[in-house]
Amino acid sequence: MPPDEVPRLLRRADQYVRQTKYREALALYDQAIQLGPKNAGIWYLRASVKIEMGNFAEAIADCEQAIALNPNYADAWSKKGLALYQLEQYAPALAAAIRASTLNANDASAWYIKGICLEELGKSEEAEIAYAKSLELEIILDIKDENKRNRK
């Protein structure tokens, strides 16, 4: 299969993800990785599916691969934080979330992960600040989405 097949594989995988057919999506991401192993985005997408499937350790490995390819990939840091949180590794999850929110201060998920990790680590006041930032960003995103829908 030629490398130009990657976009087609990713579109099909995305369709499967929307239908919650994760095994099918995963198979397509595996093929895409074989064709484009240096594409950090594919590793990130596969990590996202693995999180949905509850395969958190595997998701972390995929996030680490994406980060190795692009150390400033904020979304990969955020997903890594989420997977680490799910494995109750709160300090490393917090570090990943901090990195994600440093790279992209508008990443509501990173701020939320930061908040839940801080809460687990007994830092309630800091957690409240992170939760508030996450909520503020979610509201802004909701407003932007509403404006886009109204323009159509």
Phi and psi restraints in degrees (value plus and minus 20) as a CYANA .aco file:
   2 PRO   PHI     -93.2   -53.2
   2 PRO   PSI     134.0   174.0
   3 PRO   PHI     -77.2   -37.2
   3 PRO   PSI     -46.1    -6.1
   4 ASP   PHI     -91.1   -51.1
   4 ASP   PSI     -22.8    17.2
   5 GLU   PHI     -97.5   -57.5
   5 GLU   PSI     -35.9     4.1
   6 VAL   PHI     -75.0   -35.0
   6 VAL   PSI     -69.9   -29.9
   7 PRO   PHI     -78.7   -38.7
   7 PRO   PSI     -59.1   -19.1
   8 ARG   PHI     -84.7   -44.7
   8 ARG   PSI     -63.3   -23.3
   9 LEU   PHI     -81.3   -41.3
   9 LEU   PSI     -61.1   -21.1
  10 LEU   PHI     -87.5   -47.5
  10 LEU   PSI     -58.1   -18.1
  11 ARG   PHI     -83.5   -43.5
  11 ARG   PSI     -64.9   -24.9
  12 ARG   PHI     -84.1   -44.1
  12 ARG   PSI     -61.7   -21.7
  13 ALA   PHI     -81.8   -41.8
  13 ALA   PSI     -61.5   -21.5
  14 ASP   PHI     -81.3   -41.3
  14 ASP   PSI     -59.4   -19.4
  15 GLN   PHI     -82.1   -42.1
  15 GLN   PSI     -62.9   -22.9
  16 TYR   PHI     -84.3   -44.3
  16 TYR   PSI     -59.9   -19.9
  17 VAL   PHI     -81.0   -41.0
  17 VAL   PSI     -63.9   -23.9
  18 ARG   PHI     -81.8   -41.8
  18 ARG   PSI     -48.3    -8.3
  19 GLN   PHI    -111.7   -71.7
  19 GLN   PSI     -13.7    26.3
  20 THR   PHI      35.1    75.1
  20 THR   PSI      13.2    53.2
  21 LYS   PHI    -117.3   -77.3
  21 LYS   PSI      55.3    95.3
  22 TYR   PHI     -89.5   -49.5
  22 TYR   PSI     -57.1   -17.1
  23 ARG   PHI     -82.4   -42.4
  23 ARG   PSI     -61.4   -21.4
  24 GLU   PHI     -85.8   -45.8
  24 GLU   PSI     -62.8   -22.8
  25 ALA   PHI     -82.8   -42.8
  25 ALA   PSI     -62.7   -22.7
  26 LEU   PHI     -80.7   -40.7
  26 LEU   PSI     -61.5   -21.5
  27 ALA   PHI     -81.0   -41.0
  27 ALA   PSI     -59.6   -19.6
  28 LEU   PHI     -90.9   -50.9
  28 LEU   PSI     -57.8   -17.8
  29 TYR   PHI     -84.5   -44.5
  29 TYR   PSI     -58.7   -18.7
  30 ASP   PHI     -78.7   -38.7
  30 ASP   PSI     -64.5   -24.5
  31 GLN   PHI     -83.6   -43.6
  31 GLN   PSI     -62.6   -22.6
  32 ALA   PHI     -83.6   -43.6
  32 ALA   PSI     -58.1   -18.1
  33 ILE   PHI     -86.1   -46.1
  33 ILE   PSI     -57.3   -17.3
  34 GLN   PHI     -82.0   -42.0
  34 GLN   PSI     -55.1   -15.1
  35 LEU   PHI    -103.0   -63.0
  35 LEU   PSI     -51.1   -11.1
  36 GLY   PHI    -156.0  -116.0
  36 GLY   PSI      44.2    84.2
  37 PRO   PHI     -85.0   -45.0
  37 PRO   PSI     -35.3     4.7
  38 LYS   PHI    -118.7   -78.7
  38 LYS   PSI      -7.8    32.2
  39 ASN   PHI    -113.9   -73.9
  39 ASN   PSI      81.8   121.8
  40 ALA   PHI     -78.8   -38.8
  40 ALA   PSI     -53.0   -13.0
  41 GLY   PHI     -82.1   -42.1
  41 GLY   PSI     -56.6   -16.6
  42 ILE   PHI     -87.5   -47.5
  42 ILE   PSI     -62.4   -22.4
  43 TRP   PHI     -80.9   -40.9
  43 TRP   PSI     -60.6   -20.6
  44 TYR   PHI     -83.2   -43.2
  44 TYR   PSI     -65.6   -25.6
  45 LEU   PHI     -83.1   -43.1
  45 LEU   PSI     -61.0   -21.0
  46 ARG   PHI     -85.8   -45.8
  46 ARG   PSI     -57.8   -17.8
  47 ALA   PHI     -80.6   -40.6
  47 ALA   PSI     -60.4   -20.4
  48 SER   PHI     -80.1   -40.1
  48 SER   PSI     -62.6   -22.6
  49 VAL   PHI     -87.4   -47.4
  49 VAL   PSI     -60.2   -20.2
  50 LYS   PHI     -83.4   -43.4
  50 LYS   PSI     -55.1   -15.1
  51 ILE   PHI     -84.4   -44.4
  51 ILE   PSI     -64.7   -24.7
  52 GLU   PHI     -79.7   -39.7
  52 GLU   PSI     -52.1   -12.1
  53 MET   PHI    -104.9   -64.9
  53 MET   PSI     -25.8    14.2
  54 GLY   PHI      63.8   103.8
  54 GLY   PSI      -7.4    32.6
  55 ASN   PHI    -113.7   -73.7
  55 ASN   PSI      51.4    91.4
  56 PHE   PHI     -88.4   -48.4
  56 PHE   PSI     -61.3   -21.3
  57 ALA   PHI     -83.7   -43.7
  57 ALA   PSI     -61.1   -21.1
  58 GLU   PHI     -85.3   -45.3
  58 GLU   PSI     -57.1   -17.1
  59 ALA   PHI     -84.1   -44.1
  59 ALA   PSI     -59.9   -19.9
  60 ILE   PHI     -81.2   -41.2
  60 ILE   PSI     -63.9   -23.9
  61 ALA   PHI     -79.9   -39.9
  61 ALA   PSI     -61.4   -21.4
  62 ASP   PHI     -86.7   -46.7
  62 ASP   PSI     -60.7   -20.7
  63 CYS   PHI     -82.7   -42.7
  63 CYS   PSI     -61.0   -21.0
  64 GLU   PHI     -84.4   -44.4
  64 GLU   PSI     -55.4   -15.4
  65 GLN   PHI     -86.1   -46.1
  65 GLN   PSI     -64.1   -24.1
  66 ALA   PHI     -81.0   -41.0
  66 ALA   PSI     -61.6   -21.6
  67 ILE   PHI     -88.9   -48.9
  67 ILE   PSI     -56.3   -16.3
  68 ALA   PHI     -82.2   -42.2
  68 ALA   PSI     -56.6   -16.6
  69 LEU   PHI     -97.0   -57.0
  69 LEU   PSI     -52.3   -12.3
  70 ASN   PHI    -165.8  -125.8
  70 ASN   PSI      71.2   111.2
  71 PRO   PHI     -80.1   -40.1
  71 PRO   PSI     -37.6     2.4
  72 ASN   PHI    -122.1   -82.1
  72 ASN   PSI       2.3    42.3
  73 TYR   PHI    -102.4   -62.4
  73 TYR   PSI      70.0   110.0
  74 ALA   PHI     -76.4   -36.4
  74 ALA   PSI     -62.5   -22.5
  75 ASP   PHI     -83.6   -43.6
  75 ASP   PSI     -55.9   -15.9
  76 ALA   PHI     -87.2   -47.2
  76 ALA   PSI     -59.3   -19.3
  77 TRP   PHI     -83.2   -43.2
  77 TRP   PSI     -61.3   -21.3
  78 SER   PHI     -83.7   -43.7
  78 SER   PSI     -66.1   -26.1
  79 LYS   PHI     -83.7   -43.7
  79 LYS   PSI     -58.8   -18.8
  80 LYS   PHI     -81.1   -41.1
  80 LYS   PSI     -62.7   -22.7
  81 GLY   PHI     -79.9   -39.9
  81 GLY   PSI     -62.7   -22.7
  82 LEU   PHI     -83.4   -43.4
  82 LEU   PSI     -65.1   -25.1
  83 ALA   PHI     -84.5   -44.5
  83 ALA   PSI     -62.1   -22.1
  84 LEU   PHI     -82.9   -42.9
  84 LEU   PSI     -60.5   -20.5
  85 TYR   PHI     -79.4   -39.4
  85 TYR   PSI     -64.4   -24.4
  86 GLN   PHI     -81.4   -41.4
  86 GLN   PSI     -48.4    -8.4
  87 LEU   PHI    -109.9   -69.9
  87 LEU   PSI     -10.9    29.1
  88 GLU   PHI      41.3    81.3
  88 GLU   PSI      12.0    52.0
  89 GLN   PHI    -121.0   -81.0
  89 GLN   PSI      54.0    94.0
  90 TYR   PHI     -87.9   -47.9
  90 TYR   PSI     -61.1   -21.1
  91 ALA   PHI     -85.3   -45.3
  91 ALA   PSI     -68.7   -28.7
  92 PRO   PHI     -85.4   -45.4
  92 PRO   PSI     -53.6   -13.6
  93 ALA   PHI     -83.5   -43.5
  93 ALA   PSI     -61.9   -21.9
  94 LEU   PHI     -82.8   -42.8
  94 LEU   PSI     -63.2   -23.2
  95 ALA   PHI     -80.3   -40.3
  95 ALA   PSI     -62.2   -22.2
  96 ALA   PHI     -85.3   -45.3
  96 ALA   PSI     -61.8   -21.8
  97 ALA   PHI     -86.0   -46.0
  97 ALA   PSI     -58.3   -18.3
  98 ILE   PHI     -83.5   -43.5
  98 ILE   PSI     -63.4   -23.4
  99 ARG   PHI     -80.7   -40.7
  99 ARG   PSI     -64.1   -24.1
 100 ALA   PHI     -81.6   -41.6
 100 ALA   PSI     -66.3   -26.3
 101 SER   PHI     -92.5   -52.5
 101 SER   PSI     -42.6    -2.6
 102 THR   PHI     -92.4   -52.4
 102 THR   PSI     -61.3   -21.3
 103 LEU   PHI     -92.3   -52.3
 103 LEU   PSI     -53.9   -13.9
 104 ASN   PHI    -160.6  -120.6
 104 ASN   PSI      73.3   113.3
 105 ALA   PHI     -84.5   -44.5
 105 ALA   PSI     -32.4     7.6
 106 ASN   PHI    -119.8   -79.8
 106 ASN   PSI      -5.2    34.8
 107 ASP   PHI    -106.4   -66.4
 107 ASP   PSI      77.6   117.6
 108 ALA   PHI     -79.8   -39.8
 108 ALA   PSI     -57.5   -17.5
 109 SER   PHI     -83.2   -43.2
 109 SER   PSI     -63.3   -23.3
 110 ALA   PHI     -80.3   -40.3
 110 ALA   PSI     -62.9   -22.9
 111 TRP   PHI     -85.3   -45.3
 111 TRP   PSI     -57.8   -17.8
 112 TYR   PHI     -86.5   -46.5
 112 TYR   PSI     -65.0   -25.0
 113 ILE   PHI     -81.3   -41.3
 113 ILE   PSI     -60.6   -20.6
 114 LYS   PHI     -76.3   -36.3
 114 LYS   PSI     -66.2   -26.2
 115 GLY   PHI     -82.5   -42.5
 115 GLY   PSI     -66.8   -26.8
 116 ILE   PHI     -88.9   -48.9
 116 ILE   PSI     -53.0   -13.0
 117 CYS   PHI     -89.4   -49.4
 117 CYS   PSI     -65.1   -25.1
 118 LEU   PHI     -79.3   -39.3
 118 LEU   PSI     -60.3   -20.3
 119 GLU   PHI     -80.0   -40.0
 119 GLU   PSI     -67.0   -27.0
 120 GLU   PHI     -83.5   -43.5
 120 GLU   PSI     -50.3   -10.3
 121 LEU   PHI    -108.1   -68.1
 121 LEU   PSI     -12.6    27.4
 122 GLY   PHI      58.1    98.1
 122 GLY   PSI       1.8    41.8
 123 LYS   PHI    -129.9   -89.9
 123 LYS   PSI      48.9    88.9
 124 SER   PHI     -82.6   -42.6
 124 SER   PSI     -60.4   -20.4
 125 GLU   PHI     -85.0   -45.0
 125 GLU   PSI     -63.6   -23.6
 126 GLU   PHI     -85.9   -45.9
 126 GLU   PSI     -55.6   -15.6
 127 ALA   PHI     -82.5   -42.5
 127 ALA   PSI     -62.8   -22.8
 128 GLU   PHI     -79.9   -39.9
 128 GLU   PSI     -58.6   -18.6
 129 ILE   PHI     -84.9   -44.9
 129 ILE   PSI     -64.4   -24.4
 130 ALA   PHI     -85.0   -45.0
 130 ALA   PSI     -62.6   -22.6
 131 TYR   PHI     -80.6   -40.6
 131 TYR   PSI     -62.5   -22.5
 132 ALA   PHI     -82.9   -42.9
 132 ALA   PSI     -61.6   -21.6
 133 LYS   PHI     -84.5   -44.5
 133 LYS   PSI     -61.8   -21.8
 134 SER   PHI     -80.6   -40.6
 134 SER   PSI     -66.2   -26.2
 135 LEU   PHI     -84.2   -44.2
 135 LEU   PSI     -62.4   -22.4
 136 GLU   PHI     -78.9   -38.9
 136 GLU   PSI     -64.5   -24.5
 137 LEU   PHI     -87.7   -47.7
 137 LEU   PSI     -58.0   -18.0
 138 GLU   PHI     -82.3   -42.3
 138 GLU   PSI     -61.7   -21.7
 139 ILE   PHI     -83.5   -43.5
 139 ILE   PSI     -63.5   -23.5
 140 ILE   PHI     -81.5   -41.5
 140 ILE   PSI     -64.5   -24.5
 141 LEU   PHI     -83.2   -43.2
 141 LEU   PSI     -60.1   -20.1
 142 ASP   PHI     -82.2   -42.2
 142 ASP   PSI     -61.5   -21.5
 143 ILE   PHI     -84.3   -44.3
 143 ILE   PSI     -64.2   -24.2
 144 LYS   PHI     -82.1   -42.1
 144 LYS   PSI     -62.6   -22.6
 145 ASP   PHI     -82.5   -42.5
 145 ASP   PSI     -61.6   -21.6
 146 GLU   PHI     -83.9   -43.9
 146 GLU   PSI     -62.3   -22.3
 147 ASN   PHI     -82.5   -42.5
 147 ASN   PSI     -60.1   -20.1
 148 LYS   PHI     -83.0   -43.0
 148 LYS   PSI     -63.4   -23.4
 149 ARG   PHI     -84.1   -44.1
 149 ARG   PSI     -57.7   -17.7
 150 ASN   PHI     -90.4   -50.4
 150 ASN   PSI     -46.9    -6.9
 151 ARG   PHI     -97.2   -57.2
 151 ARG   PSI     -39.8     0.2
